Amino acid sequence: MKQVKVFAHRGASHYAPENTLPAFALAAEQGADGIELDVHLTKDGELVVIHDEKLDRTTNGTGWVKDYTLAELKTFCADNHLSGYPDARIPTLREVLELIRPTGLLVNIELKTSILWYDGIEEKTLDLVKKMGMENRIIYSSFNHYSIEKVRQLDPQAETAYLYSDIICDVEQYAAAHGVKGLHPGLWNVKMADLLQVYLHSGLAVRVWTVNEAADLCWLMKAGADVITNDPKLALQLRNTLQ
């Protein structure tokens, strides 16, 4: 079996508050090959890691991330209603990269530009990654494929992937034509027709989200697809049994 990679979706978010330093640290501790995270811009232009455009679901704050400064965002608890994490805060992208840099893990940065296209987010993210010396460990993805095109214009060597949740005709050809090296389909996408095999045979990297059930994890890993999961511990245990 191909040595597939396990990416911790928003960190080990089955066990710790998603997109927080504890979740990313736990993913590294559990042995994940990489982490996946989401990036937005604050009112004062700082890169922060949180999934939603609004604070309401995962923090005790309300309203849009874009309407707060970094200092204001840091006052909110980001425990995602999980007990035992009263000090969890929305991290900056720099804080996450500083945590992960010594581990060797890959980092899938999702640019959250499908609802709000933050001005300059691609440049800021690429600049920070370069300053951190982590260019070779980053995968940039987005549902906004124009945003990925911007990344490629800024750095043609950057590893990029198209995120999608719809069934896109010939998506593998579309990606290759734009110089994009990866496909990130939703789990339900690859369960239709023979799309999983089409994607795997395309020569592009295939990382499927969000895969949490044992049967789905085993099926995908046996086929040779990387998985993005909330439960890296389970995925790694299953991978070990399959080898």
Contacts in CASP RR format, 6 or more apart in sequence:
PFRMAT RR
TARGET T0000
AUTHOR 0000-0000-0000
METHOD contacts of the structure
MODEL  1
MKQVKVFAHRGASHYAPENTLPAFALAAEQGADGIELDVHLTKDGELVVI
HDEKLDRTTNGTGWVKDYTLAELKTFCADNHLSGYPDARIPTLREVLELI
RPTGLLVNIELKTSILWYDGIEEKTLDLVKKMGMENRIIYSSFNHYSIEK
VRQLDPQAETAYLYSDIICDVEQYAAAHGVKGLHPGLWNVKMADLLQVYL
HSGLAVRVWTVNEAADLCWLMKAGADVITNDPKLALQLRNTLQ
1 221 0 8 1.000
1 222 0 8 1.000
1 224 0 8 1.000
1 242 0 8 1.000
1 243 0 8 1.000
2 224 0 8 1.000
4 220 0 8 1.000
4 221 0 8 1.000
4 224 0 8 1.000
4 225 0 8 1.000
4 226 0 8 1.000
4 227 0 8 1.000
4 239 0 8 1.000
5 33 0 8 1.000
5 34 0 8 1.000
5 106 0 8 1.000
5 207 0 8 1.000
5 226 0 8 1.000
5 227 0 8 1.000
6 31 0 8 1.000
6 32 0 8 1.000
6 33 0 8 1.000
6 34 0 8 1.000
6 226 0 8 1.000
6 227 0 8 1.000
6 229 0 8 1.000
6 232 0 8 1.000
6 235 0 8 1.000
6 236 0 8 1.000
6 239 0 8 1.000
7 32 0 8 1.000
7 33 0 8 1.000
7 34 0 8 1.000
7 35 0 8 1.000
7 36 0 8 1.000
7 106 0 8 1.000
7 108 0 8 1.000
7 207 0 8 1.000
7 226 0 8 1.000
7 227 0 8 1.000
7 228 0 8 1.000
7 229 0 8 1.000
7 232 0 8 1.000
8 23 0 8 1.000
8 24 0 8 1.000
8 27 0 8 1.000
8 30 0 8 1.000
8 32 0 8 1.000
8 34 0 8 1.000
8 35 0 8 1.000
8 36 0 8 1.000
8 229 0 8 1.000
8 230 0 8 1.000
8 232 0 8 1.000
9 18 0 8 1.000
9 36 0 8 1.000
9 209 0 8 1.000
9 210 0 8 1.000
9 228 0 8 1.000
9 229 0 8 1.000
9 230 0 8 1.000
10 18 0 8 1.000
10 19 0 8 1.000
10 23 0 8 1.000
10 36 0 8 1.000
10 37 0 8 1.000
10 38 0 8 1.000
10 51 0 8 1.000
10 230 0 8 1.000
11 18 0 8 1.000
11 19 0 8 1.000
11 23 0 8 1.000
11 24 0 8 1.000
11 26 0 8 1.000
11 27 0 8 1.000
11 32 0 8 1.000
11 35 0 8 1.000
11 36 0 8 1.000
11 37 0 8 1.000
11 230 0 8 1.000
11 232 0 8 1.000
12 23 0 8 1.000
12 24 0 8 1.000
12 26 0 8 1.000
12 27 0 8 1.000
12 30 0 8 1.000
12 32 0 8 1.000
12 230 0 8 1.000
12 231 0 8 1.000
12 232 0 8 1.000
12 233 0 8 1.000
13 19 0 8 1.000
13 23 0 8 1.000
13 230 0 8 1.000
14 212 0 8 1.000
14 230 0 8 1.000
14 231 0 8 1.000
14 233 0 8 1.000
14 234 0 8 1.000
15 23 0 8 1.000
15 26 0 8 1.000
15 231 0 8 1.000
15 233 0 8 1.000
16 22 0 8 1.000
16 23 0 8 1.000
16 26 0 8 1.000
16 82 0 8 1.000
16 85 0 8 1.000
17 23 0 8 1.000
17 58 0 8 1.000
17 78 0 8 1.000
17 79 0 8 1.000
17 80 0 8 1.000
17 82 0 8 1.000
17 85 0 8 1.000
17 88 0 8 1.000
18 51 0 8 1.000
18 58 0 8 1.000
18 80 0 8 1.000
18 230 0 8 1.000
19 37 0 8 1.000
19 38 0 8 1.000
19 49 0 8 1.000
19 50 0 8 1.000
19 51 0 8 1.000
19 58 0 8 1.000
19 78 0 8 1.000
19 90 0 8 1.000
19 91 0 8 1.000
20 78 0 8 1.000
20 79 0 8 1.000
20 80 0 8 1.000
20 85 0 8 1.000
20 88 0 8 1.000
20 89 0 8 1.000
20 90 0 8 1.000
20 91 0 8 1.000
21 88 0 8 1.000
21 89 0 8 1.000
21 91 0 8 1.000
21 95 0 8 1.000
21 96 0 8 1.000
21 99 0 8 1.000
22 85 0 8 1.000
22 88 0 8 1.000
24 35 0 8 1.000
24 37 0 8 1.000
24 96 0 8 1.000
24 99 0 8 1.000
24 100 0 8 1.000
25 99 0 8 1.000
27 34 0 8 1.000
27 35 0 8 1.000
27 105 0 8 1.000
27 232 0 8 1.000
28 35 0 8 1.000
28 99 0 8 1.000
28 100 0 8 1.000
28 103 0 8 1.000
28 105 0 8 1.000
30 232 0 8 1.000
30 233 0 8 1.000
30 236 0 8 1.000
31 232 0 8 1.000
31 236 0 8 1.000
32 105 0 8 1.000
32 232 0 8 1.000
32 236 0 8 1.000
33 105 0 8 1.000
33 106 0 8 1.000
34 105 0 8 1.000
34 106 0 8 1.000
34 107 0 8 1.000
34 108 0 8 1.000
35 96 0 8 1.000
35 100 0 8 1.000
35 105 0 8 1.000
35 106 0 8 1.000
35 107 0 8 1.000
35 108 0 8 1.000
36 108 0 8 1.000
36 110 0 8 1.000
36 209 0 8 1.000
36 228 0 8 1.000
37 49 0 8 1.000
37 93 0 8 1.000
37 96 0 8 1.000
37 107 0 8 1.000
37 108 0 8 1.000
37 109 0 8 1.000
37 110 0 8 1.000
38 49 0 8 1.000
38 50 0 8 1.000
38 51 0 8 1.000
38 110 0 8 1.000
38 112 0 8 1.000
39 47 0 8 1.000
39 48 0 8 1.000
39 49 0 8 1.000
39 93 0 8 1.000
39 109 0 8 1.000
39 110 0 8 1.000
39 111 0 8 1.000
39 112 0 8 1.000
39 121 0 8 1.000
39 125 0 8 1.000
40 47 0 8 1.000
40 48 0 8 1.000
40 50 0 8 1.000
40 53 0 8 1.000
40 65 0 8 1.000
40 66 0 8 1.000
40 112 0 8 1.000
40 116 0 8 1.000
40 118 0 8 1.000
40 121 0 8 1.000
41 47 0 8 1.000
41 48 0 8 1.000
41 65 0 8 1.000
41 66 0 8 1.000
41 118 0 8 1.000
41 119 0 8 1.000
41 120 0 8 1.000
41 121 0 8 1.000
41 124 0 8 1.000
42 48 0 8 1.000
42 65 0 8 1.000
42 66 0 8 1.000
42 68 0 8 1.000
42 69 0 8 1.000
42 70 0 8 1.000
42 73 0 8 1.000
43 66 0 8 1.000
43 67 0 8 1.000
43 68 0 8 1.000
43 69 0 8 1.000
43 72 0 8 1.000
44 69 0 8 1.000
44 70 0 8 1.000
45 70 0 8 1.000
45 124 0 8 1.000
46 69 0 8 1.000
46 70 0 8 1.000
46 92 0 8 1.000
47 92 0 8 1.000
47 93 0 8 1.000
47 94 0 8 1.000
47 121 0 8 1.000
47 124 0 8 1.000
47 125 0 8 1.000
47 128 0 8 1.000
48 65 0 8 1.000
48 70 0 8 1.000
48 73 0 8 1.000
48 90 0 8 1.000
48 91 0 8 1.000
48 92 0 8 1.000
48 93 0 8 1.000
49 90 0 8 1.000
49 91 0 8 1.000
49 92 0 8 1.000
49 93 0 8 1.000
49 95 0 8 1.000
49 96 0 8 1.000
50 58 0 8 1.000
50 59 0 8 1.000
50 65 0 8 1.000
50 78 0 8 1.000
50 90 0 8 1.000
51 58 0 8 1.000
51 112 0 8 1.000
52 58 0 8 1.000
52 65 0 8 1.000
53 64 0 8 1.000
53 65 0 8 1.000
53 66 0 8 1.000
53 112 0 8 1.000
53 115 0 8 1.000
53 116 0 8 1.000
54 62 0 8 1.000
54 63 0 8 1.000
54 64 0 8 1.000
54 65 0 8 1.000
55 61 0 8 1.000
55 62 0 8 1.000
55 63 0 8 1.000
55 64 0 8 1.000
55 65 0 8 1.000
55 68 0 8 1.000
55 73 0 8 1.000
55 76 0 8 1.000
56 62 0 8 1.000
56 63 0 8 1.000
57 80 0 8 1.000
58 78 0 8 1.000
58 80 0 8 1.000
59 76 0 8 1.000
59 77 0 8 1.000
59 78 0 8 1.000
59 79 0 8 1.000
59 80 0 8 1.000
59 90 0 8 1.000
60 76 0 8 1.000
60 77 0 8 1.000
61 76 0 8 1.000
65 73 0 8 1.000
66 116 0 8 1.000
66 118 0 8 1.000
70 92 0 8 1.000
73 90 0 8 1.000
74 89 0 8 1.000
74 90 0 8 1.000
76 89 0 8 1.000
76 90 0 8 1.000
77 85 0 8 1.000
77 86 0 8 1.000
77 87 0 8 1.000
77 88 0 8 1.000
77 89 0 8 1.000
78 88 0 8 1.000
78 89 0 8 1.000
78 90 0 8 1.000
79 85 0 8 1.000
79 86 0 8 1.000
79 88 0 8 1.000
80 88 0 8 1.000
93 109 0 8 1.000
93 125 0 8 1.000
93 128 0 8 1.000
94 128 0 8 1.000
94 132 0 8 1.000
96 107 0 8 1.000
97 107 0 8 1.000
97 128 0 8 1.000
97 129 0 8 1.000
97 132 0 8 1.000
97 134 0 8 1.000
98 132 0 8 1.000
100 107 0 8 1.000
101 132 0 8 1.000
101 133 0 8 1.000
101 134 0 8 1.000
104 137 0 8 1.000
105 137 0 8 1.000
106 137 0 8 1.000
106 138 0 8 1.000
106 139 0 8 1.000
107 134 0 8 1.000
107 137 0 8 1.000
107 138 0 8 1.000
107 139 0 8 1.000
108 138 0 8 1.000
108 139 0 8 1.000
108 141 0 8 1.000
108 161 0 8 1.000
108 207 0 8 1.000
108 228 0 8 1.000
109 125 0 8 1.000
109 129 0 8 1.000
109 138 0 8 1.000
109 139 0 8 1.000
109 140 0 8 1.000
109 141 0 8 1.000
110 141 0 8 1.000
110 142 0 8 1.000
110 163 0 8 1.000
111 121 0 8 1.000
111 122 0 8 1.000
111 125 0 8 1.000
111 140 0 8 1.000
111 141 0 8 1.000
111 142 0 8 1.000
111 144 0 8 1.000
111 147 0 8 1.000
111 148 0 8 1.000
111 151 0 8 1.000
112 118 0 8 1.000
112 142 0 8 1.000
113 121 0 8 1.000
113 142 0 8 1.000
113 143 0 8 1.000
113 144 0 8 1.000
113 147 0 8 1.000
114 142 0 8 1.000
114 143 0 8 1.000
114 144 0 8 1.000
117 144 0 8 1.000
117 146 0 8 1.000
117 147 0 8 1.000
121 147 0 8 1.000
122 147 0 8 1.000
122 150 0 8 1.000
122 151 0 8 1.000
122 154 0 8 1.000
123 154 0 8 1.000
125 140 0 8 1.000
126 151 0 8 1.000
126 154 0 8 1.000
126 155 0 8 1.000
126 158 0 8 1.000
129 135 0 8 1.000
129 138 0 8 1.000
135 155 0 8 1.000
135 157 0 8 1.000
135 158 0 8 1.000
138 158 0 8 1.000
138 159 0 8 1.000
139 159 0 8 1.000
139 160 0 8 1.000
139 161 0 8 1.000
139 182 0 8 1.000
140 148 0 8 1.000
140 151 0 8 1.000
140 158 0 8 1.000
140 159 0 8 1.000
140 160 0 8 1.000
140 161 0 8 1.000
141 148 0 8 1.000
141 160 0 8 1.000
141 161 0 8 1.000
141 162 0 8 1.000
141 163 0 8 1.000
141 184 0 8 1.000
142 148 0 8 1.000
142 162 0 8 1.000
142 163 0 8 1.000
143 163 0 8 1.000
143 164 0 8 1.000
143 165 0 8 1.000
145 162 0 8 1.000
145 178 0 8 1.000
148 160 0 8 1.000
148 161 0 8 1.000
148 162 0 8 1.000
148 178 0 8 1.000
148 180 0 8 1.000
149 178 0 8 1.000
151 158 0 8 1.000
151 160 0 8 1.000
152 158 0 8 1.000
152 160 0 8 1.000
152 178 0 8 1.000
152 179 0 8 1.000
152 180 0 8 1.000
159 181 0 8 1.000
159 182 0 8 1.000
160 179 0 8 1.000
160 180 0 8 1.000
160 181 0 8 1.000
160 182 0 8 1.000
161 175 0 8 1.000
161 180 0 8 1.000
161 181 0 8 1.000
161 182 0 8 1.000
161 183 0 8 1.000
161 184 0 8 1.000
161 205 0 8 1.000
161 207 0 8 1.000
162 171 0 8 1.000
162 174 0 8 1.000
162 175 0 8 1.000
162 180 0 8 1.000
162 182 0 8 1.000
162 183 0 8 1.000
162 184 0 8 1.000
163 184 0 8 1.000
163 209 0 8 1.000
164 171 0 8 1.000
164 183 0 8 1.000
164 184 0 8 1.000
164 185 0 8 1.000
164 186 0 8 1.000
164 189 0 8 1.000
165 185 0 8 1.000
165 186 0 8 1.000
165 189 0 8 1.000
166 189 0 8 1.000
167 189 0 8 1.000
167 192 0 8 1.000
167 195 0 8 1.000
168 174 0 8 1.000
171 183 0 8 1.000
171 185 0 8 1.000
171 199 0 8 1.000
172 183 0 8 1.000
172 198 0 8 1.000
172 199 0 8 1.000
172 202 0 8 1.000
172 203 0 8 1.000
172 204 0 8 1.000
173 202 0 8 1.000
175 181 0 8 1.000
175 182 0 8 1.000
175 183 0 8 1.000
175 202 0 8 1.000
175 204 0 8 1.000
176 202 0 8 1.000
176 204 0 8 1.000
180 204 0 8 1.000
181 204 0 8 1.000
181 205 0 8 1.000
182 204 0 8 1.000
182 205 0 8 1.000
182 206 0 8 1.000
182 207 0 8 1.000
183 199 0 8 1.000
183 202 0 8 1.000
183 204 0 8 1.000
183 205 0 8 1.000
183 206 0 8 1.000
183 207 0 8 1.000
184 207 0 8 1.000
184 208 0 8 1.000
184 209 0 8 1.000
184 228 0 8 1.000
185 195 0 8 1.000
185 199 0 8 1.000
185 206 0 8 1.000
185 208 0 8 1.000
185 209 0 8 1.000
186 208 0 8 1.000
186 209 0 8 1.000
186 210 0 8 1.000
187 208 0 8 1.000
187 209 0 8 1.000
187 210 0 8 1.000
187 211 0 8 1.000
187 216 0 8 1.000
189 195 0 8 1.000
189 208 0 8 1.000
190 196 0 8 1.000
190 199 0 8 1.000
190 206 0 8 1.000
190 208 0 8 1.000
190 220 0 8 1.000
190 225 0 8 1.000
196 206 0 8 1.000
196 220 0 8 1.000
196 223 0 8 1.000
196 225 0 8 1.000
197 223 0 8 1.000
199 206 0 8 1.000
199 225 0 8 1.000
200 206 0 8 1.000
200 223 0 8 1.000
200 224 0 8 1.000
200 225 0 8 1.000
205 226 0 8 1.000
206 224 0 8 1.000
206 225 0 8 1.000
206 226 0 8 1.000
207 225 0 8 1.000
207 226 0 8 1.000
207 227 0 8 1.000
207 228 0 8 1.000
208 220 0 8 1.000
208 225 0 8 1.000
208 226 0 8 1.000
208 227 0 8 1.000
208 228 0 8 1.000
209 228 0 8 1.000
210 228 0 8 1.000
210 229 0 8 1.000
210 230 0 8 1.000
211 217 0 8 1.000
211 220 0 8 1.000
211 227 0 8 1.000
211 228 0 8 1.000
211 229 0 8 1.000
211 235 0 8 1.000
212 229 0 8 1.000
212 230 0 8 1.000
212 231 0 8 1.000
212 234 0 8 1.000
214 234 0 8 1.000
214 238 0 8 1.000
217 227 0 8 1.000
217 229 0 8 1.000
217 234 0 8 1.000
217 235 0 8 1.000
217 238 0 8 1.000
218 238 0 8 1.000
218 242 0 8 1.000
220 227 0 8 1.000
221 227 0 8 1.000
221 235 0 8 1.000
221 238 0 8 1.000
221 239 0 8 1.000
221 242 0 8 1.000
222 242 0 8 1.000
227 235 0 8 1.000
229 235 0 8 1.000
END
